Amino acid sequence: MIQGKDICKRFGDFQALDHASFHVPKGAVYGLVGPNGAGKSTLLRHVTGIFRQDSGELLVDGQKVFENPAAKAKLTFIPDDIFYFRQANLKEMKKYYEGIYPTFDTELFDKLMDCFPAVDRKRNIRRMSKGMQKQAAFLLAISCKPQLLVLDEPVDGLDPVMRRQIWNILLNAVSEEQMTVLVSSHNLRELEDVCDHVGIMHKGQVILERSLSELQGSVTKLQMAFEGDEVPDITGRFEVMNHTQLGRVHTLIVKGDQRELGDYLATFHPLVMDMLPLTLEEIFIYELGGEDYEVKDIIL
Ligand SMILES: Nc1ncnc2c1ncn2[C@@H]1O[C@H](COP(=O)(O)OP(=O)(O)OP(=O)(O)O)[C@@H](O)[C@H]1O
C-alpha cells in the first residue's frame, strides 16, 4: 500500500528525514515507533501529502500523494493536533467530510455514534475535552471508509476503556474492509497487541522493519540448567543473541527455528529447559543490540 524509498527532508539546516525507506503492505497494521524527534510525524506528513520530500520516492497505492486529490481521497489522517473548524459541531464536520470523501458512509457513522456515547453531535467540538475531540476524529475518519488510515499518536489522551474500544473498531475495519493502518507511537508496548508490522525510526531513518509473524518463532528465550556449570556450545548451529548466567541457570536469547532448537538441546539432557515467550520490546532490544544505537532511547 505504501512504498517509501530513500525519502529525504531538510528543514533549513536540519535533516529531518535521512533516506527513510519503508514498506507497508495492503491490509497491514503498521506501527512506526521511535523516540521524540525521530521523524515519525514528518514521515506521516509525507505519506498524507502535506509535505513533499526533497528527494526519494513515496507511493501510496502506486500513486504520488502530494498535490494529488485522487490519492488523498483514499486516505484519512488523524494528526496529533486535530483540526476542527472554529464553531463547528460534529454534525457540521460530518457534512464537511461527506463533501470531500465520496466513500463517506452515513449509516456507519450513525452506528459508530453508539460506540462514542460521550460525543455530543451538537456541541462545539473545540469546546470538548481533548479525549472527546479525539473520539470525534476517529468517528469521522473511520466513517470515510478510507483505504489507508494514518494515525499520529492516536490514543494519547484517551482513557484505557476508550483505547480498547477504538482499537477494536479499527481492527474490525481492517478485517472487514481490508483497510491499511499506519500508526505512530513512542510506545512499542501500546502497539504490541494490534500491529502486524513494526518499523523503528531513529534520527530520520527507518532502522529496522519487521513483520511480526516473521519475528514470532524466530527468536526464543531459553532458560536451562545442566549437570555441570557449562552449557553446550550451540553457536555454530544457532545465533545466540544474548547469554546470561545466574548460578547454574543460563538464559539464552537465540535466533532460529524453535522446534529445531528444542530438539537439538534436548540431546544434551538438560536438568531444566524452559522456552519462554519474548515480548516485542525484548525482541527489538536484542535485534538492535549489536548496532551502534542507544537502544534504551529507541524502545521506550
Ligand atoms: N516544519 C518544521 N520545521 C522545522 N523543523 C521541523 C519541522 N517539522 C519537524 N521538524 C523537526 O524534525 C524533527 C522530527 O520531528 P517529528 O515531529 O517528525 O518527530 P517525531 O518522531 O514525530 O517526534 P515526537 O515523537 O516528539 O512527535 C524534529 O527535530 C523537529 O524539530
Ligand as a Chemical Component Dictionary entry (heavy atoms), coordinates in Angstrom:
data_LIG
# 
_chem_comp.id                   LIG 
_chem_comp.type                 NON-POLYMER 
_chem_comp.pdbx_formal_charge   0 
_chem_comp.three_letter_code    LIG 
# 
loop_
_chem_comp_atom.comp_id 
_chem_comp_atom.atom_id 
_chem_comp_atom.alt_atom_id 
_chem_comp_atom.type_symbol 
_chem_comp_atom.charge 
_chem_comp_atom.model_Cartn_x 
_chem_comp_atom.model_Cartn_y 
_chem_comp_atom.model_Cartn_z 
_chem_comp_atom.pdbx_ordinal 
LIG N1  N1  N 0 8.101  22.251 9.984  1  
LIG C1  C1  C 0 9.248  22.024 10.600 2  
LIG N2  N2  N 0 10.237 22.953 10.590 3  
LIG C2  C2  C 0 11.423 22.734 11.183 4  
LIG N3  N3  N 0 11.737 21.579 11.828 5  
LIG C3  C3  C 0 10.803 20.632 11.873 6  
LIG C4  C4  C 0 9.517  20.803 11.268 7  
LIG N4  N4  N 0 8.802  19.658 11.470 8  
LIG C5  C5  C 0 9.598  18.846 12.174 9  
LIG N5  N5  N 0 10.795 19.414 12.410 10 
LIG C6  C6  C 0 11.918 18.802 13.118 11 
LIG O1  O1  O 0 12.113 17.499 12.588 12 
LIG C7  C7  C 0 12.438 16.579 13.628 13 
LIG C8  C8  C 0 11.482 15.423 13.565 14 
LIG O2  O2  O 0 10.226 15.870 14.037 15 
LIG P1  P1  P 0 8.962  14.934 14.085 16 
LIG O3  O3  O 0 7.830  15.745 14.616 17 
LIG O4  O4  O 0 8.777  14.290 12.770 18 
LIG O5  O5  O 0 9.425  13.829 15.137 19 
LIG P2  P2  P 0 8.553  12.715 15.865 20 
LIG O6  O6  O 0 9.316  11.444 15.724 21 
LIG O7  O7  O 0 7.163  12.723 15.370 22 
LIG O8  O8  O 0 8.625  13.222 17.351 23 
LIG P3  P3  P 0 7.540  13.149 18.525 24 
LIG O9  O9  O 0 7.532  11.731 18.942 25 
LIG O10 O10 O 0 8.124  14.050 19.541 26 
LIG O11 O11 O 0 6.223  13.619 17.989 27 
LIG C9  C9  C 0 12.394 17.369 14.930 28 
LIG O12 O12 O 0 13.704 17.703 15.307 29 
LIG C10 C10 C 0 11.597 18.596 14.589 30 
LIG O13 O13 O 0 12.026 19.711 15.339 31 
# 
loop_
_chem_comp_bond.comp_id 
_chem_comp_bond.atom_id_1 
_chem_comp_bond.atom_id_2 
_chem_comp_bond.value_order 
_chem_comp_bond.pdbx_ordinal 
LIG N1  C1  SING 1  
LIG C1  N2  SING 2  
LIG C1  C4  DOUB 3  
LIG N2  C2  DOUB 4  
LIG C2  N3  SING 5  
LIG N3  C3  DOUB 6  
LIG C3  C4  SING 7  
LIG C3  N5  SING 8  
LIG C4  N4  SING 9  
LIG N4  C5  DOUB 10 
LIG C5  N5  SING 11 
LIG N5  C6  SING 12 
LIG C6  O1  SING 13 
LIG C6  C10 SING 14 
LIG O1  C7  SING 15 
LIG C7  C8  SING 16 
LIG C7  C9  SING 17 
LIG C8  O2  SING 18 
LIG O2  P1  SING 19 
LIG P1  O3  DOUB 20 
LIG P1  O4  SING 21 
LIG P1  O5  SING 22 
LIG O5  P2  SING 23 
LIG P2  O6  DOUB 24 
LIG P2  O7  SING 25 
LIG P2  O8  SING 26 
LIG O8  P3  SING 27 
LIG P3  O9  DOUB 28 
LIG P3  O10 SING 29 
LIG P3  O11 SING 30 
LIG C9  O12 SING 31 
LIG C9  C10 SING 32 
LIG C10 O13 SING 33 
# 
